[in-house]
Amino acid sequence: MKEIYSQSGTAKRLQLLRKAKGFTQKQMSELMEISCSLYVKLENTNSGLRIKHLAKICSLFNTTSDLILFGNTGDENINFAEYIKCVEMLSANGLESMEESIRLMKKMKSTYSPKLVKE
């Protein structure tokens, strides 16, 4: 079942993505060209996310609004927590795109998932 929009869920995903990329709140505010106090409010659900801020976040993280707002990765086999782990690994290695994250996650799942054995 798809998640219904939640401001607190969006704020938490924003915080997790920022941390996965290794950015501070101050760095994010500078990249988004907003005050640090406004950015902190976005992560603490004290301020709603405006469309222009959402567009900037999607651009900075090279991702979709569906991921930011609802946690949908675009692949039903990969949940948001797995996506975040992948973003952390990719960021550490200089890779950044959502498509690359999904591709790598699929490869990891197929490589490391236990194979079903018929008896």
C-alpha positions in Angstrom: 0.0 0.0 0.0 1.3 3.4 -0.9 2.0 5.9 1.8 -0.3 8.8 2.3 1.5 12.1 2.4 2.9 12.9 5.8 4.9 16.1 6.5 6.8 14.3 9.3 7.7 11.4 6.9 8.9 13.8 4.3 11.0 15.7 6.8 12.5 12.4 8.1 13.4 11.3 4.5 14.9 14.7 3.8 17.1 14.4 6.9 18.1 10.8 6.0 19.0 11.8 2.4 21.0 14.8 3.6 23.0 12.7 6.1 23.5 9.9 3.5 25.1 12.5 1.2 27.2 13.8 4.0 25.8 17.3 4.0 25.3 19.5 7.1 22.1 21.5 7.5 24.1 24.6 6.8 25.5 23.2 3.5 22.0 22.2 2.5 20.6 25.7 3.2 23.4 27.2 1.1 22.8 24.8 -1.8 19.1 25.5 -1.7 19.7 29.2 -1.3 17.6 29.6 1.8 18.4 30.5 5.4 19.7 27.8 7.7 16.8 28.4 10.1 14.3 27.7 7.3 16.1 24.5 6.3 16.1 23.3 10.0 12.4 24.0 10.0 11.9 21.8 7.0 13.6 18.9 8.7 11.8 19.5 11.9 8.3 19.7 10.3 7.9 23.2 11.5 7.5 24.5 7.9 5.8 23.0 5.0 7.8 22.1 1.9 7.2 24.5 -0.9 7.2 23.3 -4.5 10.3 25.4 -5.3 12.1 23.8 -2.4 11.0 20.4 -3.4 12.2 21.0 -6.9 15.6 22.1 -5.6 15.9 19.1 -3.3 15.1 16.7 -6.2 17.7 18.4 -8.3 20.4 18.3 -5.6 19.8 14.7 -4.8 19.1 13.7 -8.5 15.9 12.0 -7.4 12.1 12.3 -7.8 9.5 14.1 -5.7 7.8 10.7 -5.2 10.9 9.5 -3.3 11.0 12.7 -1.1 7.3 12.9 -0.4 6.4 9.3 -0.1 9.6 7.2 0.0 8.8 5.5 -3.2 12.0 4.4 -4.9 10.4 3.5 -8.2 11.1 -0.2 -7.6 8.7 -2.3 -5.5 11.5 -4.6 -4.5 13.6 -1.8 -2.9 12.4 0.1 0.1 13.5 3.5 1.3 15.9 2.2 4.0 17.7 0.1 1.4 17.8 3.0 -0.9 19.4 5.2 1.8 22.1 2.6 2.4 22.8 2.5 -1.2 23.0 6.3 -1.5 25.5 6.3 1.4 27.7 3.8 -0.4 27.5 5.6 -3.7 28.2 8.9 -2.2 31.3 7.5 -0.6 32.4 6.4 -4.0 31.5 9.5 -6.0 28.4 8.0 -7.7 25.2 10.1 -7.4 22.3 9.2 -9.6 19.1 7.6 -8.4 19.2 5.2 -11.4 22.7 4.1 -10.4 21.5 3.6 -6.9 18.6 1.4 -8.0 20.8 -0.6 -10.5 23.4 -1.3 -7.8 20.7 -2.2 -5.2 19.2 -4.7 -7.7 22.6 -6.2 -8.3 23.3 -6.5 -4.6 20.0 -8.1 -3.9 20.4 -10.7 -6.7 24.0 -11.4 -5.7 23.6 -11.6 -1.9 20.0 -12.9 -1.6 19.8 -16.6 -0.6 18.9 -18.7 -3.6 15.8 -20.9 -3.3 16.7 -24.5 -3.6 14.1 -27.0 -4.7 14.3 -30.4 -2.9 
